[in-house]
Amino acid sequence: MKIYRESLEKMIKITTEYTSQTTDMEIEKRVYDIIQDVIANGDSALRAYAEKFDRVTVDNLKIDQGDIDAAYEAISPELKAALLKAKDNITEFHSREIEQGFVDMDTPGILRGQKVTPLKRVGIYVPGGTAAYPSTIMMSAIPAKIAGVKEIIMVTPPQVDGIAPAVLAAAKIAGVDAVYQVGGAQGIAALAYGTESIPKVDKIVGPGNIYVATAKRQVFGQVSIDMIAGPSEIGILADDSANPVHLAADLLSQAEHDVRARAILVTNSESLAQAVSDEVERQLSVLPREAIARPAIEERSFIAIMDTVENMFILMNEVAPEHLEIQLPDPVQYMSLVENAGSVFLGPYAAEPLGDYIGGPNHVLPTSGTARFSSPLGVYDFVKRTSFMQFSRERLQELEGHITTLARTEGLEAHARAIEMRFK
């Protein structure tokens, strides 16, 4: 890995170069055309794209419930136990996020409040491609169920040998109501606009490739979305008390996701930096997904050496990583210094894959620096809030002059008259 020994100011500039995002107008146009095709031609467009992109002939877009049940029975006892344990931990964590509305009746003649209502139907996108992701189903569907969403629709790319049993089993365990074998931008379009087979949803969640991310951005407004997910990333803050073998393994755990993934170590130790760099190369050379991880490590990842722990945190807050590991003595004490991160992993035994699968907190996280203003997926993403108020005649009259003054200041005479006429 590249090792930088620069000032904080210079490293912030370098970090910006690594994290900057550009819009590919050619991809934008392709995705737009796909969306318009799905709007116009529905299921027939979905089947055509399955042939073109996935090399699969799809007769029935919807997976039969019998096939889902059979997949659940077919998976190994070990996998079933792991999925059920993940469900327990994810449910326990996210149940704490349930929101209650409120009613304010403290002032006589005034009733104000907020009503929290679950979304009616939600779509979950589950990637296919180079790996199957049952964990994404658990992380997306379970918070929606806890929120009270009435119907959860899942789409995932069709596969030559059929959808992986682990994926279908996870859908059953997580409470997904229907599974469709359709992927890519066309899958997002189907969820957003509906087709003959697939009902349109109110919100789309879940990660995907650049075409999926672009499609989500383009349909936003027609439906809500969770976020525009970019390539996976990990940031690690460590000193010479950390184990370089463990740090290298954690960096590679994200690099193997995508050739555009980012793995960043920030440390105040020269010796640790070199040891981790050497260890990354050693582990990389025997990694089954080396062809994916190596470009991520060589082109988009780096190690930065800072002079103080405080500057280490300043730099990492500029990165705003999806996953942040703090491998420093007594790591909890540093949480006050964390400003921008999707999810934080404290100490040597909170390795990032714990969060990917079974720790409890969600693994659908803001990427590409968007942790500066975004949050992990949670129960709060599957509800909407409606405010309400009731005023007595006396309470409204007390505010009449203030309302009409503000309305006329804004040039909105009808607003002012709508108040005044109630007292004439």
C-alpha positions in Angstrom: 0.0 0.0 0.0 1.1 3.6 -0.6 2.4 5.2 2.6 2.2 9.0 2.9 4.2 11.1 5.3 2.7 14.5 4.8 1.4 17.4 6.8 -2.3 17.3 7.8 -3.1 20.0 5.3 -1.4 18.1 2.4 -3.1 14.8 3.5 -6.5 16.4 3.4 -5.9 17.5 -0.2 -4.7 14.0 -1.1 -7.7 12.5 0.6 -10.0 14.7 -1.5 -8.4 13.3 -4.6 -9.1 9.7 -3.4 -12.7 10.4 -2.4 -13.9 12.8 -5.2 -16.9 11.5 -7.2 -17.7 12.3 -10.8 -20.8 11.8 -12.8 -20.5 9.5 -15.9 -22.9 11.0 -18.4 -22.8 7.9 -20.6 -24.0 5.8 -17.7 -26.6 8.4 -16.9 -28.0 8.1 -20.4 -28.0 4.3 -20.5 -29.8 4.2 -17.2 -32.3 6.8 -18.3 -33.1 4.7 -21.5 -33.5 1.5 -19.4 -35.9 3.2 -17.1 -38.0 4.6 -19.9 -38.1 1.2 -21.6 -39.4 -0.4 -18.4 -42.0 2.3 -18.0 -43.2 1.7 -21.6 -42.8 -2.1 -21.9 -43.0 -3.5 -18.3 -42.4 -7.2 -17.9 -41.3 -7.7 -21.5 -38.5 -5.2 -21.0 -37.4 -6.9 -17.8 -37.2 -10.3 -19.6 -35.2 -8.8 -22.4 -32.7 -7.2 -20.1 -32.3 -10.5 -18.2 -31.4 -12.1 -21.5 -29.0 -9.3 -22.5 -27.2 -8.6 -19.2 -27.6 -11.7 -17.1 -27.7 -14.3 -19.9 -30.7 -15.9 -18.3 -34.1 -16.7 -19.8 -36.7 -15.7 -17.2 -40.2 -17.2 -17.7 -41.6 -16.3 -14.3 -40.3 -13.1 -12.7 -41.7 -13.9 -9.3 -40.1 -16.7 -7.4 -42.6 -19.3 -6.3 -43.1 -19.5 -2.5 -42.6 -23.3 -2.8 -39.1 -22.7 -4.1 -38.4 -20.3 -1.3 -39.6 -22.8 1.3 -37.5 -25.5 -0.4 -34.4 -23.3 -0.3 -34.9 -22.7 3.5 -35.0 -26.5 4.1 -32.0 -27.1 1.8 -29.5 -24.8 3.5 -27.1 -26.3 6.1 -28.0 -26.3 9.8 -24.9 -24.1 10.4 -26.1 -21.5 7.9 -29.6 -21.6 9.2 -28.4 -21.1 12.8 -26.2 -18.1 11.7 -29.1 -16.4 9.9 -31.4 -16.9 12.8 -28.8 -15.5 15.2 -28.3 -12.6 13.0 -32.0 -12.0 12.9 -32.1 -12.0 16.7 -29.2 -9.5 17.1 -30.5 -7.2 14.3 -34.0 -7.2 15.8 -32.7 -6.5 19.3 -30.6 -3.5 18.2 -33.2 -2.0 15.8 -36.1 -2.4 18.1 -34.6 0.4 20.2 -35.1 2.8 17.2 -38.9 2.6 17.2 -40.3 6.1 17.2 -43.5 7.2 19.0 -45.5 10.2 18.0 -46.4 12.8 20.5 -49.3 15.1 21.5 -48.8 18.5 23.1 -51.9 19.6 25.1 -50.1 21.8 27.6 -51.7 25.0 26.5 -55.5 25.4 26.8 -57.2 25.7 23.4 -54.2 24.3 21.5 -53.6 20.8 20.4 -50.4 19.9 18.5 -48.6 16.7 17.7 -46.9 14.3 15.4 -48.1 11.0 14.0 -45.6 8.3 13.0 -46.9 6.0 10.2 -45.0 3.1 8.6 -44.6 3.1 4.8 -47.1 0.8 3.0 -44.7 -1.0 0.6 -40.9 -1.0 0.4 -38.6 -2.5 -2.2 -35.3 -4.1 -1.3 -32.5 -4.4 -3.9 -30.1 -7.3 -3.3 -27.0 -7.5 -5.4 -26.1 -10.6 -7.3 -23.0 -10.5 -9.5 -19.7 -11.7 -7.9 -21.3 -12.8 -4.6 -24.6 -13.6 -2.9 -25.6 -11.3 0.0 -28.1 -12.9 2.3 -26.9 -10.5 5.0 -28.1 -7.5 3.0 -31.6 -9.0 3.0 -31.5 -9.3 6.8 -30.2 -5.8 7.3 -32.8 -4.2 5.0 -36.0 -6.2 5.7 -35.8 -6.6 9.5 -35.9 -2.8 10.3 -38.7 -2.4 7.8 -40.7 -5.2 9.6 -40.0 -3.6 13.0 -41.3 -0.2 11.6 -44.5 -1.9 10.6 -44.2 -1.9 6.8 -47.1 -3.9 5.4 -45.4 -5.3 2.3 -41.7 -5.9 1.5 -40.8 -6.6 -2.1 -37.3 -7.9 -3.0 -35.6 -7.9 -6.4 -32.3 -9.6 -7.1 -30.5 -10.4 -10.5 -31.4 -13.7 -12.1 -28.7 -16.4 -12.1 -28.0 -19.1 -14.6 -28.2 -21.7 -11.9 -31.1 -20.0 -10.1 -31.1 -17.7 -7.1 -28.8 -18.9 -4.4 -30.7 -20.9 -1.7 -29.0 -18.8 1.0 -30.6 -15.7 -0.5 -34.0 -17.2 -0.7 -33.7 -18.6 2.8 -32.7 -15.2 4.2 -35.7 -13.6 2.5 -38.0 -16.1 4.3 -36.3 -15.6 7.7 -36.3 -11.8 7.4 -40.0 -11.7 6.4 -39.8 -10.6 2.8 -43.3 -11.0 1.2 -42.3 -11.5 -2.5 -39.1 -12.1 -4.4 -38.5 -11.2 -8.1 -35.6 -12.2 -10.2 -34.7 -8.9 -11.8 -31.6 -6.8 -11.3 -29.7 -3.7 -12.4 -31.3 -0.4 -13.3 -34.3 -2.3 -14.7 -35.0 -3.7 -11.3 -35.0 -0.2 -9.7 -37.3 1.1 -12.5 -39.7 -1.8 -11.9 -39.9 -1.0 -8.2 -40.3 2.7 -8.8 -43.0 2.6 -11.5 -44.4 -0.9 -11.3 -45.0 -3.5 -14.1 -47.6 -6.1 -14.8 -46.0 -8.4 -12.3 -44.1 -6.1 -9.9 -46.1 -3.6 -7.7 -44.6 -0.1 -7.4 -43.2 0.7 -4.0 -42.9 3.8 -1.8 -39.2 3.5 -1.0 -36.2 1.6 -2.4 -33.3 0.5 -0.2 -30.2 -1.6 -0.6 -26.8 -1.3 -2.3 -25.8 -2.1 -5.9 -23.4 -1.3 -8.6 -23.0 2.0 -10.4 -26.0 1.3 -12.6 -28.2 0.6 -9.6 -26.9 3.7 -7.8 -27.5 5.8 -10.9 -31.0 4.4 -11.3 -31.9 5.1 -7.7 -30.8 8.7 -8.1 -32.9 9.1 -11.2 -36.1 7.7 -9.7 -35.8 9.7 -6.5 -38.9 11.8 -6.3 -41.1 9.1 -7.9 -40.1 7.1 -4.8 -38.0 7.7 -1.8 -34.5 6.0 -1.5 -32.2 5.3 1.4 -29.0 6.6 -0.1 -26.8 6.5 -3.2 -24.4 3.7 -2.2 -20.9 3.8 -3.6 -18.1 1.3 -3.3 -17.3 -0.2 0.1 -14.8 1.5 2.3 -13.0 1.1 5.6 -10.9 3.5 7.6 -8.7 2.4 10.5 -7.1 4.5 13.2 -4.3 2.6 15.0 -1.1 3.0 16.9 1.8 0.6 17.5 -0.3 -1.3 20.1 -2.4 -2.7 17.2 -1.7 -6.1 15.5 -0.6 -5.5 11.9 -1.8 -8.9 10.8 -5.3 -8.1 12.0 -5.3 -4.6 10.5 -4.2 -6.0 7.1 -7.0 -8.6 7.2 -9.6 -5.9 8.1 -8.4 -3.6 5.2 -8.7 -6.5 2.8 -12.1 -7.4 4.1 -13.4 -4.4 2.3 -11.0 -4.3 -0.6 -12.3 -7.7 -1.8 -15.8 -6.2 -2.4 -15.0 -4.1 -5.4 -12.1 -2.9 -7.5 -13.2 0.6 -6.6 -13.3 -0.1 -2.8 -11.2 2.0 -0.5 -9.1 0.9 2.5 -7.4 3.6 4.5 -5.1 3.3 7.6 -4.2 6.4 9.6 -1.5 5.9 12.2 1.1 7.8 14.2 3.6 4.9 14.0 6.1 4.5 11.1 6.8 0.9 12.1 3.1 -0.1 12.1 2.6 1.6 8.7 5.4 -0.4 7.1 4.4 -3.7 8.9 0.7 -3.3 7.7 1.8 -2.5 4.2 4.0 -5.6 4.1 1.3 -7.8 5.6 -1.4 -6.5 3.2 0.8 -7.7 0.3 1.4 -11.1 1.9 -2.3 -11.7 2.6 -3.3 -10.3 -0.8 -1.1 -12.8 -2.7 -3.1 -15.7 -1.3 -6.5 -14.1 -1.3 -9.1 -15.9 -3.5 -10.5 -12.6 -4.7 -7.1 -11.0 -5.3 -8.1 -9.9 -8.8 -10.8 -7.7 -7.2 -8.9 -6.6 -4.1 -5.5 -5.8 -5.7 -6.8 -2.9 -7.9 -8.6 -1.5 -4.8 -5.5 -1.6 -2.7 -3.1 -0.3 -5.3 -5.2 2.4 -6.9 -7.7 3.6 -4.2 -6.1 2.8 -0.8 -3.3 4.3 1.3 -1.7 4.5 4.7 -1.2 8.0 6.2 1.3 8.8 9.0 0.2 11.6 11.2 2.1 13.2 14.1 -0.6 13.2 16.7 -3.8 11.2 17.5 -5.8 14.4 17.2 -4.6 14.9 13.6 -5.4 11.2 12.9 -9.0 11.9 13.8 -9.2 15.2 11.9 -8.0 13.4 8.8 -10.3 10.5 9.2 -13.3 12.9 9.7 -12.4 14.3 6.3 -12.5 10.8 4.8 -15.9 10.2 6.5 -15.6 6.4 6.1 -18.4 3.9 5.7 -16.8 1.7 8.4 -14.4 3.1 11.0 -12.2 0.9 13.2 -10.5 2.5 16.2 -7.6 0.3 17.2 -6.2 2.4 20.0 -6.0 1.7 23.8 -9.3 2.3 25.5 -11.0 3.2 22.2 -14.3 4.3 23.8 -12.7 7.5 25.1 -12.2 8.7 21.5 -15.9 8.5 20.4 -16.2 12.2 21.1 -13.6 12.9 18.4 -15.6 11.0 15.8 -17.7 13.3 13.7 -18.2 11.5 10.3 -18.5 7.8 10.1 -21.2 5.3 9.1 -20.5 2.8 11.8 -17.7 2.6 14.4 -15.9 -0.5 15.5 -14.1 -0.2 18.8 -11.1 -2.2 19.8 -9.3 -5.3 18.5 -12.3 -7.7 18.7 -14.9 -5.5 16.9 -13.6 -6.4 13.5 -15.6 -4.9 10.6 -17.1 -8.3 9.4 -18.8 -8.5 12.8 -20.9 -5.5 11.6 -21.4 -7.0 8.2 -23.2 -10.0 9.5 -24.3 -10.4 13.0 -23.3 -7.7 15.4 -26.7 -5.9 15.4 -26.1 -2.4 13.9 -27.0 -2.1 10.3 -24.5 -2.7 7.5 -26.3 -0.5 4.9 -24.2 2.6 5.5 -23.3 5.9 3.9 -20.3 5.8 1.5 -18.2 8.1 -0.6 -17.9 10.7 2.2 -21.7 11.0 2.6 -21.4 10.1 6.3 -20.9 13.8 6.7 -24.7 14.2 6.4 -26.2 10.7 6.2 -27.0 7.8 8.7 -27.1 4.0 8.7 -30.3 2.4 7.5 -32.7 2.0 10.4 -36.3 1.7 11.5 -36.6 5.5 11.1 -36.1 5.0 7.3 -39.3 3.1 7.0 -41.7 5.6 8.6 -43.0 9.0 7.8 -44.1 11.7 10.2 -47.2 13.8 9.9 -47.7 16.9 12.1 -51.2 18.1 13.2 -52.7 21.0 15.1 -56.0 22.3 16.4 -56.6 25.8 17.7 -59.6 27.3 19.5 -61.1 30.6 18.2 -59.6 32.5 21.1 -56.1 31.1 20.5 -56.1 31.9 16.8 -57.3 35.4 17.5 -54.4 36.0 19.8 -52.1 35.3 16.8 -54.1 37.0 14.1 -52.0 40.2 13.9 -48.7 38.3 13.8 -50.0 36.0 11.0 -51.4 38.8 8.8 -48.2 40.8 9.3 -46.0 38.0 8.1 -48.4 37.1 5.2 -48.5 40.7 3.9 -44.7 41.0 4.3 -44.4 38.1 1.9 -47.0 39.6 -0.5 -49.6 36.9 0.2 -52.8 38.8 0.7 -55.1 35.7 0.5 -53.2 34.2 3.4 -53.9 37.3 5.5 -57.6 37.4 4.5 -58.1 33.7 5.3 -57.3 34.5 8.9 -59.1 37.9 9.1 -62.4 36.5 7.7 -62.8 34.2 10.7 -63.3 37.3 12.9 -65.5 39.4 10.7 
